[in-house]
Amino acid sequence: MLTFSGGRIFLVVGPTDMRKSFNGLAGIVRERLGDDPMSRDLFFFCNRGRNRMKVLVYDESGVWVLARRLDRGTFAWPSADGDVTKVEYREEQLALLLHGFDVDGLRPRPWRRRSPKRE
């Protein structure tokens, strides 16, 4: 199993052209989000139909672009509202999204998790 640890998880809101690959997705992260694509954070992109997803992540040896296509159904992807360009997710939220749940309708209990300390 692939694991990518050490980074945060960001969903890029709104649709992304799925013809983009390594450099195109890294350019979106740099220019539109104002982030460093080499930060070890995971950046998730989705197409207009919300049935295809790509993930951009750097590790110590290079860059990964992972792709997923749904045969049926769609992802419950955040829409582009206002100035928001990305939404940060926790691992639990990402797992729910990837398994077909609408994360916006689920509310975590306040006692469930302590916020991690950042350096």
C-alpha positions as CSV (number, residue, x, y, z in Angstrom):
1,M,0.0,0.0,0.0
2,L,1.2,3.5,-0.8
3,T,1.4,5.9,2.0
4,F,2.3,9.6,1.9
5,S,2.8,11.0,5.4
6,G,4.0,14.3,6.7
7,G,1.9,16.6,4.6
8,R,-1.5,18.1,4.8
9,I,-4.4,17.3,2.4
10,F,-5.9,20.0,0.2
11,L,-8.8,19.8,-2.2
12,V,-8.6,22.3,-5.0
13,V,-12.1,23.7,-5.3
14,G,-13.9,23.8,-8.6
15,P,-13.1,21.9,-11.8
16,T,-9.6,21.2,-13.1
17,D,-8.6,20.2,-16.7
18,M,-7.7,16.5,-16.3
19,R,-5.3,16.7,-19.3
20,K,-2.8,18.5,-17.0
21,S,-0.1,16.3,-15.6
22,F,3.0,17.0,-13.4
23,N,4.0,20.5,-14.5
24,G,0.4,21.7,-15.2
25,L,-0.8,20.6,-11.8
26,A,2.3,22.0,-10.0
27,G,1.6,25.3,-11.8
28,I,-1.9,25.5,-10.4
29,V,-0.5,24.9,-6.9
30,R,2.1,27.6,-7.3
31,E,0.1,30.3,-9.2
32,R,-3.6,29.8,-8.1
33,L,-3.1,28.5,-4.6
34,G,0.1,30.3,-3.8
35,D,1.6,27.1,-2.3
36,D,4.8,25.1,-2.8
37,P,4.1,21.9,-4.7
38,M,7.3,20.4,-3.2
39,S,6.0,20.8,0.3
40,R,5.0,17.1,0.7
41,D,1.3,18.2,1.0
42,L,-1.2,16.3,-1.1
43,F,-3.2,18.3,-3.6
44,F,-6.4,16.8,-5.0
45,F,-8.0,17.9,-8.2
46,C,-11.3,17.0,-9.8
47,N,-12.9,17.4,-13.2
48,R,-16.1,19.2,-14.1
49,G,-18.1,16.0,-14.2
50,R,-16.7,15.1,-10.7
51,N,-16.0,11.5,-11.7
52,R,-12.2,11.9,-12.2
53,M,-9.6,12.9,-9.6
54,K,-5.9,13.5,-9.7
55,V,-3.5,13.8,-6.8
56,L,-0.2,15.7,-6.9
57,V,2.4,14.9,-4.2
58,Y,6.2,15.2,-3.9
59,D,8.3,12.8,-1.9
60,E,12.0,12.6,-1.3
61,S,12.7,11.1,-4.7
62,G,10.4,13.0,-7.0
63,V,6.8,13.8,-7.9
64,W,3.7,11.5,-8.0
65,V,0.5,12.1,-10.0
66,L,-2.1,9.6,-9.1
67,A,-5.4,9.3,-11.0
68,R,-8.8,7.8,-10.2
69,R,-11.9,7.4,-12.4
70,L,-15.3,6.4,-11.1
71,D,-17.3,4.0,-13.2
72,R,-20.5,5.2,-11.7
73,G,-21.5,8.2,-9.5
74,T,-19.6,11.3,-8.6
75,F,-17.4,12.8,-5.9
76,A,-19.0,15.3,-3.5
77,W,-16.5,18.0,-4.4
78,P,-16.5,21.5,-2.9
79,S,-17.6,24.1,-5.4
80,A,-15.8,27.4,-6.1
81,D,-17.6,29.9,-3.9
82,G,-16.0,33.3,-3.5
83,D,-12.3,33.6,-3.0
84,V,-11.8,30.1,-1.6
85,T,-9.3,28.2,-3.8
86,K,-8.6,25.1,-1.6
87,V,-10.1,23.3,1.3
88,E,-8.0,21.4,3.9
89,Y,-9.2,17.9,4.8
90,R,-8.2,15.5,7.5
91,E,-7.4,11.9,6.6
92,E,-10.8,10.8,7.9
93,Q,-12.6,13.2,5.7
94,L,-10.6,12.1,2.7
95,A,-11.4,8.5,3.4
96,L,-15.2,9.3,3.5
97,L,-15.0,11.3,0.3
98,L,-13.2,8.5,-1.5
99,H,-15.8,6.0,-0.3
100,G,-18.7,8.1,-1.6
101,F,-19.9,10.1,1.4
102,D,-20.7,13.8,1.3
103,V,-18.3,15.1,4.0
104,D,-20.1,18.5,4.2
105,G,-23.2,16.8,5.7
106,L,-21.2,15.1,8.4
107,R,-20.1,17.0,11.5
108,P,-17.3,15.9,13.7
109,R,-17.9,15.9,17.4
110,P,-15.7,18.6,19.1
111,W,-14.1,16.1,21.5
112,R,-13.0,13.6,18.8
113,R,-9.7,15.0,17.9
114,R,-7.1,17.5,19.2
115,S,-5.6,19.8,16.6
116,P,-2.0,18.8,15.7
117,K,0.7,21.2,16.7
118,R,2.6,22.7,13.8
119,E,6.2,23.9,14.0
